[in-house]
Amino acid sequence: MKHLIILFSALLLVACKKDKETVSGSTPADSTNTVKDSAATNISSGKILIENISFPEEIKECSCYFARNKADFEAEKYIYADDAGKTAYMKLDGKRLAMNLISSSDMEVDEELTKEIESNDYKISVKGKKIKGEEALLFEGTLTIEKPDGSVITTPIYGECGC
């Protein structure tokens, strides 16, 4: 009887661990990759590491920039920035990247923000809803990163776009 209980416990433990690995691409509310501590400097989930970046010097005028949440945004702990036109900047898997924007919605007209970014190693999707629109437009949404090997991470974002 003791052996049966031990065997059942071991199977349950392995099954729970496997569920956590396959859920990494789920919604932010129940995702295992959401960081609760805003002082943390990066998120690690599966095979994709997202790190904070300083605001890129290459961006001179209009831009969009996002952090994981409002507190990180106010502390300037950005994980994404773009020049609202051609180039997006992130630090992924320890490398600072400048990637081409494939498409971007018109933020002045739309209530929703969408951006598609691709590089050799990543496919990135930014989706957000406008929460405030004055001089700069504030957005909340999600950032999804996919690698060719099938690794996917989705994290909540908060930030602004403006000139």
N, C-alpha and C positions, 0 to 999 in steps of 0.2 A: 504494500500500500504506500509506503514512504517513497519507493522508487517511482511509482506512478505519479505522485504529487510533484516530485522533483522534475520528472520528464515533462509533465504538463506545464510547470512554471517555466522551464527552459524554452519550450515551444512558444509560449505566450510572449516571452521576452524577445525572441527572435522575430516573431510576427509584428510586434509593436515597433521594433527598430526598422524593419522593412517598410512599414507604413509611413514613418517619418521621412524616409528617403524619397519615396514616391510622391509625397505631398508637397515637395519644395516649390512647385509651380502654382500652388493654390492661391486663393485670395489673401490679401494682407492680414485680415482679421484673424485667420486661423493658421497662418503660415509660421513655420518654425524659423524663418530667417529674418523676422522682424526684430530689430534691436530696441529694447525698452530704455536702455541707458543712453541718453543723448551725448554723454561724454565719450562714448566709444568712438574709435577713429575709423572703424571699417565694419563691413558686414561680410561674413563668410558663410556660404551655403553651398554645399556640394562642391562644384569645381570653379565657381565664379566668385571673385573677391572684388567688392566695390569699396574704394577708398575715397576719403575727402580730398578735394582739390582747392587750391587758392584760385581766386578769380583770374582767368587767363589774361595775360598782358596783351595777347593778340586781338582781343575784343576792344574796339575803340568806340563804337556807337551803340546801336540797338542790340539788345541781347535778351536771352532767357536764361535763368539760372535757378536751380532747384537744390533743396536739401531734403533729408528724410522726413522732417516735420517742422512745425513752426518754430520750436525752440532752437533747433539746429540752424534754421534759416536766419534767425535773429543773431545767432552767434557766428554767422558766416561760415558754417561748415557745409559747403556745397559738395554735391556728388556729381553734378551735371551743369554744364554751361554751353550755350551756343551763341553765335553771332546773329541770330534771327535771319539766317539766309543760307550760308554755305557750309559752315564747319561746326561740329559739336566736339566738346572736350570732356573727357572723363579719365579717371585712373582705375583701370581694371586689371586684376591679376598682377598688381605691382608695376604696371606700365602706364605712363601718361600717354593718352591717345588723342590725336586730332583726326576726327572721322568726317566723312562727307554726309551731309543731310540729303536724303533722297527725296523726301517730301515734308511739307510743313503747312498747317492750316493758317488762314489769315486771322490773326488774333484780334484785330480790330473789329471784325465782323462777327466771328463765331463765338458762341458761348462755350464751345468745347475746343480744346487744344489737342492736336495730333501731330506727331513728328515721327518719321521713320529714318533710321540711321543704319548704314551698313559699312562694315570693313571686312577684311579678309577673315578675321577671327570672331566677329560678333554681329548680330542683328539686334538692333535696339528699337523699342517702341515706347514712345512717351504719349500718355493720354491723360488729359486733365479737364476739369470743369472750372470755369471762371467763378471765383467766389467774391471778387471785388474788382471794380473797374474804375479807376480814376486816372491819374497820370501814368502810373504803372498798373498793369493788370495782374492780380493775384490769382494763382491756380492751385488746386489740390488734385491729385490723381495718382497714377501708378507709372512706374518705369519697369519695363520688362526687357531682360537681356537673354539672348539665346546664342549658344555656341554650336558650331557644326556637329559636335559629338552628341548633341541632344540635351546638354545641360541648360537649364532654364532657371532664372531667378526673377521674381517680381517683388518690388519694394514700393511702399507708398512714397510720394513726393509732395513737397510744398514749396512754392516759389513764385517768381514774378517774371514778366516779360515787359519790356518797355524800351524807350529811347531816352 
